[in-house]
Amino acid sequence: MLGLGLWGIERQGTLWGDEAVTYEMAQRSLPEIWRTLATADAVHGLYYLLIHLVFASWEPGLAALRLPSVLGMCATAAGVALIGRRLAGPRAGLLAGLVLPLLPAVQRYAQEGRSYALVCALVTGGTLLLLRRQWTAYGAVMLTACLLHEFAVLAVLAHGVTVWGGRARRGWTVAALWVTVAIAPLALFSTTQSGQVEWIGVPGPAELGGFGALALVGWGCARSPGGARVRAVALPLLVLPSALLMAVSYVHPLFVDRYVLAYGIGLALLLGAVLDFHWSPVLALAAAGAALLTLVAFGPFLRSPESRKNDVTAVAAVAAELGRPGDGLLFTPMRRRVWTLAHPDAFRGLTDLSLAASPRASDTLHGTELPPAAIRTALLAWTGRVVVFQDLRGEPLDAVPGEEMKREVLRRYFTLCEERVVGQVRVGVYARTGCGS
């Protein structure tokens, strides 16, 4: 896991949007971070504090940003091996620990400056403590996981299914109640920032198909003699968090696969136990071949800039190429202003026509914008070019007055002179007085 995590860790110098937020937030002072969390991303506050401490002891950079995730996945792999050993024997544990790093999702999030790998490490540690019935430590570890990402509470529910009907149920119930009470204030406060997840849609065929395939594989493994040894622990982790979050998403969309990444723990345990039960020289060669094929098929792509949407480094390069000193600048929707956080110099010569206060000055992620009428006045008073950063055509449009005003003024009074598409970003150069000006 360490080798795969360090392989291409800088991803050719690229960052995607959420990582750019982490990168910039971690470089704010502690009072600035605290004030920003009052307006946005409270659910990621503990993680931003951790990366702030990393940057305080090591020069900020892509390796420093992502190394905690690499180490988190290393701890996850080690923990999976220990769980497999405890439940199904040494070889099953070793195989489960070797399977985990080969999962493409694990390789991806081991190299991202977000909290998901650390949550996996804590869920794995919590699972070990659950098996040992060390309830105080279990509660503390799972609470920390929930503070890093609230949806780790779904893993607590999966643990409840594991122990339900056994003598450990009482200890788990007390620990789970303690975790729930402790996380409740943050969960309630985060509902005031629910607008940040409005981009999430109802699970579509791809998400349903992916979950169905994983559930089918897990069920098949769990039904086999080998998988039966780890079934009580592994199957709930694999299935329950994703199933619950998908079900909720048909009322209020919240499902994103990385939010329930701990499913990889259950999948690795089941596959490791099945491989161990049927182990033979032929299976060993087949497993080695499958591992090599997985690395060849997914490894290089996962470490390429194209593997992440909204590459802010590429967006900054286009801004520097298309923008001229003195040009206007517009982001629609305004949340796309996060593209400036990691490479502000690329946008420095441009005038942000809708901006009232910058992200850092306003203690926000996206800055604050002028009222719709003032945005219209600023755009109509601008006689030069405007470089506009937008989502791709066909993406949902924000139905808020400010964004509607930007789109209306561009449509009625400006001419699109040039346009580039970078991943899922559309960069257009608009002019009022003719494209030759």
N, C-alpha and C positions, 0 to 999 in steps of 0.2 A: 504494500500500500504506500509506503514511503517513496519507493522508487517511482511508482505511477503518479504519485502526487507531485513529485518534484520535476517529472518529465514535462518540459514545456510550460512551466508554471507561469511565466510572464506572458504567454500567449501572444508573442510578437508585439508586445507593448500595448495591447488593446484592453479596454474596459467596456462593460455594458452598463446600462443606465443605473441599475440598483447598486452595482459596485461603485460607480462614481459617487453616488450619495454617501455610501460608507466612507469612501476615501476622503471626501470633503468634510463630512461631519466629524470624523475622527481627528481632524486637524483644527477644529474649533476648540476654544477654551471650555473648561468644565461649566462655567456659568452660561456660556453660549449654548452648549449642548442641552443643558437643563431647560433654558428658555425655549429652545426649538422644540423639545419634546412636548411642551405644553400645547403646541399647535399641530404637530405632525410626528408620526413614527414613534409614538410612545412605546409601542410593542417591541421596538428594536433598541430601546434605550440602554439596556445592560450590554448588548453587543457593541454598540457604539463606544461605550465606556471602555470595554475591553480593548478594542482596536486603538482607541485614544492612548491607552497605556502602552500598547505595543509600539505605536509611533513615537511615544515619548522616550522609549529606550532604544529604538532602532529607527534609522532614517526612513521617513515615509517613502514607500515604493510598492510596486506590484508584488514582489516577493514577500515583503513584510505584511501586506494586506492579506495575502492568501495563505501564508504559512500556518496560521492558527487553524484554518479549515483542513489543511493537509494533516496536521497533527491530530485534529479531532477525528478524522477518518481512520488514522492509524490506531487510535485508541478504540474506535468502533470495531475494527477488524480483530484486534486483540481480544476485546470483550466477547465478540461473537465466537471466537475460538474457545474461550473459557466456558461459555454457556453450552456450546456443542459438546465439549469434553465432559462437562458435568452430567448432561442429559443422555449422551449416546456414546461416550467413549473418546479416547485420545485422537484416533484417526478421523472420526466424524467431526470433532472440533477443529482439527487442523484443516480438513477439507472445507468446512464452512468458512473458516477464516481466510482461506485462499480464494473461495468463490466470491466473497464480498467485493474485493477490489476490482474484480473483472466486470461487475455490473456497470454498464455505461452511465447510469444516473449517479452512481457513487463516484466514478472518475470525474464526472462533470462538477459535482458540487464539492468535491475535495479541492477544487481549484477556483472557488468563487469566494469573494470577500463578502459573504453573508453568513448568517448564523446556522444554516441547515446542517452542516457537518458536525458542529458542536452539539446541536440538539440530538443528533444520532448518537454521539458518544455518551451523552448523559442518559438517554433512554436505554442504551446498552448497559451502562453501569447500574441504572435503576433495576433493570431486569435481573442482573446478577444478585443485587441486594434483595430483590423479591424472592428469589429462589433460596437465599440464605435466611430469609425472614428477619432481616435487620431493619426494622420498620422505621426507626428514627432516621437512620442514614438514607433509607429509601425515600422518605418524605422530603428530606432536604435536597437530594439529587433531583428528584422529579419536579420539585418546586423551581429549582434553578433552570431546568429544561423549559418549564412553562414561562419563566421570566425572559428567557431568550426567544421563545416563540410560543404564543398562547396555545396554539393547536397541539402542542405536546401533551395537553390534557387528554387528548384522544388516546395516547399511548397508555395513560393511567387507566382509562376505561378498558383498554385491551388487556391490561394486567388483571383487571377485575374479573374478566371472563376466564383468564387462566386459573385463578385461585377459587372461583365460585364453586361452592359445593364441597370444598376442602376445609381443613382446620385453619389454613392461613387466611381465610376470608375475613375474620375479625380484625386481624392486624392490618390487612390491606384497607379495610373500610375506614379505620381510624386515620391512617396515613393519607388516604385519598380525601377524606373530609378536611383534614388539616391543609392539604395542598389547595383544595378548592376555596377554602375561606381565605387563605393567604393571597391567592392570585385574583380573587374577586374584585378588589379595588382597581387594579390595572385593567382587568377585563371590562369593567363598567366604564372606566374613563376612556378606553380605546374606542368604545362605541360612539363617542363624540367626534372621532376622526374617521368614521366609517366611509367617508367620501373618498378616501385613498384607495379603496378596493372596488370602486364602482366600475373599473375597467374589466373586472372579472365577469365572464359570461357563464351562462348555464352550460354544464358539461355536454359536449357534442359527441358525435359518433366516434371520433378518435379517442377521446378520454374514456368513454364507455367501453370501447373495444379493448383499449389497453388494460383497463382495470379487469375486464372480463377474462382476458387472456391470463393475467397474473393470478387471478382467483382460481381459474381452472387448473393452472399448473400447481398452485399451492394445494388445492383440494386433492389432486391426483397424487402428489407427493405425500400428503398427510394420510391418505388411505393406504399407502404401501406399508409393509412391515418396517422398513427403515425409517420413514418419515413419522410413523406413529410414536417413535421415541421422543420427538421434539414437538409433536403436534400441539399440545396444550399451550406451549409458550409461543411457538412460531406462527401458527395459523391466525390467532387473533391479531398479532402485530401486522401481519401481511394484509389482512382483509378489513378488519373493523374500522381503523381510522379513515381509510379511503372511502369505505362504504357510507359511513356516517356523514363525512364532509360532502360527498356527492349528494346524498339525500337532502341535506340542508340546503344545498345549492339550487335546488329546484324551487325553494322558497326565497332564499337570499343568496345569490351566487357567491361562493367563497372557495370553490375547489380549484387548487393549483397543485400539481403533483409534488412539487418541492416542499409544500407545507406538510406533507405526510411522508417524507423521505424515509422514515424509519421502517417502512414496509420492506426495505432491502434487508434489514436484519432478519425478519422472518423468512424471506425467500432464501437467503444464504444458509440459514440453519436447516431448512427443509432439504435443499439440494445437497448440502454436505452430508446429512444423515442418510439420504437415499444412495448417494455415491459410495458411502462407507459400507452400507449393507450389501451392495452388489459388487464390491470391489474385486477386480481381477486385473491381470496384466493387460488384457485387451482393453478394458475400461480405462485403465490408467493412460494408455496411449491415446484413446479417443478423447479423454478429458483434456490431455495436454494439447491435442490438436484443436479442440474447441476453444481452449483458452487462447492459443496463438491466433486463431481465426478472429476471435473477438477483438483482440488487441489490434490486429491489422485492419479490421473493418471499421472500428470505431475510434481507436486511439488517436491517429493523426488528425481526424476531423475535429474531435473534441478539444484539441489543442490549437485549432486554427481560429482566426478572427471570425470566420463565417459561422462558427458553431453557436454564437450568441447574437441575439437580436439587438438592435439599437447600439451598435458599437460607437461609443462616444468619441473614441480616438479618430475613427474614420469620419464622423460627423464634423469634428473640429478641423480635420484636414480639408474637407470640402468648404467649410466656412472660410478658412484662410485662402483657399483657391478662388472662390467665387466673390467673396466680399472685398470691397475696396474701402480704404479709409474714407469716412464720411457717409457711407451707406447707412440706411436704416436697417433695423433688425426687428423681427417679429416671430414669436412662438405661438402656435395655435395647435393644440391647447397649451395653456400656460405651464402646465406641469412638465412639458418638454424642455423647460428652461434648465432642468437638471443636466441636460447635455453640455452645459457650459461649465459645470462644477469642476471637472477634472482638468480641463484645458482652457482656462479663462483667457489666456493670451491670444488664442485664435479669434476671439470675439471682441478684443479690446478696442479696435478702431471703429466699431459699429455702434450706432445709437439705438438702444432698445426703446421703441416708440410707445410701447404699452406699459412700461415698467414704472412703478411708483417708488419702490425700494427694493434693493437687491436681496437675494436670499439671506446672506449673512447679516446685512444691516437690519433686516426685518425679523431675524430669528425664525426663518421659515426654510423650507426646501426649495420652493419655487419662486420666492419673492412675492411682493404684493403688486397688484396692477391698478392702473387708473380706472375710474368709472367708465362705463361704456361710452357715454357722451364725450368724455375727454379722450378716449382712444380714437373715436371718429375724428375729432378735431385735430389730433396729432397726426393722424394718417393723411387727412386731406390737406394739411398745411405742409406736408413733406413733398418737396419737388424733385428729390433725387430718387435713386433706386432703393428698393427694400428687399433684403434677403429674408425669405420666409421659410421657417422650418415647420413641417407638418407631418401628420401620419399619412400612410398610404391611402389612396382613394379606395373607398369601400369600407374603411374602418368606421366604427360608430363615432358620431360627432357629438361633442359636448353641448347639450342644450342649455347653456347658461348665457345671460345677456352679453357679457364681454366677448365670449367666443363667437356668438352669432354676429355681433357687430364687426369683428375683424373679418369674418368671412364675407359679409355683405359688402363692406367697403372695398375689399380686394376684388370681388366679383364685378362691382359696378364701376369702379373708378380706376382700376389698375389693369395693366396688360402683362401677362406672363411672357417674359423674354427668354428665359432659359430655365431648365429644370434638370436636376440630377436625383437619382434614387440610390440611397446607400442603405442596404439592408431593408429595414422597415421604416426608413425615414425619407421623406420627400423634401428636397431643398430647391426652392424656386427663387428666381430673381425677377422682381416685378418693377414696373416703372409707370409713372403717370404721364410723362411728357414724351413718350416714345422710346423704343428700345435702343435707339442709336445714341441716346443722351449719356 
